[in-house]
C-alpha cells in the first residue's frame, strides 16, 4: 500500500480513506452508473438507517455520504479506480465517520503523493 496501511490504523483512517477514494471513484463513473450507485446507496441507507442520502448529507456531511456510496459500489462489484486498492469494511458510516474529517486532511496529501491525484470531497 505504499505510504500508509489503513489496516494498521483505526476506523477513522479506513473511513476517511473510503470517503476520499470512494468519491474519486464515484466521480469517474458515467452518469448512468452514478445514478445506479446512488440508488443502491439510498436503498442501503433506507433499509438499515431509515434515512435518505439527502438527509444524511444534511445531517452528517460528505464523508458519511461517500461511505454509503462505497457500500453501494461494493455491492455492485465496483472496485476503487486506483489499481490494486480495495474498499475497507465500514459497518456504520454514521458512527465511524465521527472525527474522520481530521483524518481526511491527513490522508489527502499522502494519497496525492502516492497516486498523483487531488482527492477532494464536495463539502471541503
C-alpha positions in Angstrom: 0.0 0.0 0.0 2.9 2.3 -0.1 3.0 5.3 2.2 0.4 4.1 4.7 -1.6 1.0 5.5 -5.2 1.7 6.6 -5.4 -1.8 8.1 -2.9 -0.7 10.8 -5.0 2.3 11.7 -8.4 2.6 13.3 -11.8 3.1 11.9 -11.4 6.8 11.2 -8.5 6.1 8.9 -10.4 3.5 6.9 -13.5 5.6 6.9 -11.5 8.6 5.6 -9.7 6.5 3.0 -13.0 5.1 1.7 -14.5 8.6 1.6 -11.7 10.1 -0.5 -11.1 7.1 -2.8 -14.8 6.4 -3.0 -15.7 9.9 -4.0 -12.8 9.9 -6.6 -14.1 6.5 -7.9 -17.7 7.7 -8.0 -16.8 10.8 -9.9 -15.0 8.7 -12.6 -18.2 6.7 -13.3 -20.6 7.6 -16.1 -23.7 9.5 -15.2 -25.8 6.3 -15.7 -23.5 4.3 -13.3 -23.6 7.2 -10.8 -27.4 7.1 -10.8 -27.3 3.3 -10.2 -24.8 3.7 -7.3 -26.9 6.5 -5.8 -30.0 4.2 -6.0 -28.1 1.3 -4.3 -26.7 3.6 -1.6 -30.1 5.1 -1.0 -31.6 1.6 -0.6 -28.9 0.7 1.9 -29.5 3.9 3.8 -33.3 3.4 3.9 -33.0 -0.3 4.8 -30.5 0.0 7.6 -30.8 3.6 8.8 -34.3 4.7 7.7 -32.9 7.8 6.0 -32.1 9.0 2.5 -28.7 10.1 1.2 -30.0 13.6 1.0 -31.0 13.6 4.7 -27.6 12.0 5.6 -25.8 14.7 3.7 -27.6 17.4 5.5 -27.1 15.9 9.0 -23.6 14.3 8.6 -21.8 15.6 5.5 -19.8 14.3 2.6 -17.7 11.7 4.5 -20.8 9.8 5.5 -22.4 10.0 2.1 -19.2 8.9 0.4 -19.1 5.9 2.6 -22.7 5.0 1.7 -21.7 5.3 -1.9 -18.8 3.0 -1.2 -21.2 0.5 0.3 -23.3 0.8 -2.9 -20.3 0.4 -5.2 -19.2 -2.6 -3.2 -22.5 -4.3 -3.5 -22.4 -3.6 -7.3 -18.9 -5.0 -7.7 -17.3 -1.7 -8.5 -13.8 -1.5 -7.1 -11.7 1.6 -6.4 -10.4 3.3 -9.5 -6.9 3.1 -8.0 -5.1 0.0 -9.3 -4.7 -2.7 -6.7 -6.6 -1.0 -4.0 -9.8 -2.1 -2.3 -12.6 -0.9 -0.1 -12.3 -1.2 3.7 -15.1 -2.6 5.8 -17.2 0.2 7.4 -20.3 -1.2 9.1 -21.9 2.0 10.2 -20.7 5.0 8.2 -22.5 7.4 10.5 -20.8 6.3 13.7 -17.4 5.5 12.1 -17.3 8.9 10.4 -17.2 10.8 13.7 -13.9 12.5 13.8 -12.9 11.3 10.4 -12.6 14.8 8.9 -9.3 15.3 10.6 -8.0 12.1 9.2 -9.2 13.1 5.7 -6.9 16.1 6.0 -4.0 13.9 7.0 -4.6 11.4 4.2 -5.2 13.8 1.3 -1.5 14.8 0.9 -0.4 11.1 1.3 -2.8 9.9 -1.3 -1.9 12.8 -3.6 1.8 11.8 -3.3 1.1 8.1 -3.7 -1.3 8.3 -6.6 -0.8 11.7 -8.1 -4.5 12.7 -7.8 -6.1 15.6 -5.9 -8.6 13.9 -3.6 -11.5 16.2 -2.6 -15.0 15.9 -1.2 -17.8 18.2 -2.0 -18.2 19.8 1.4 -14.5 20.6 2.0 
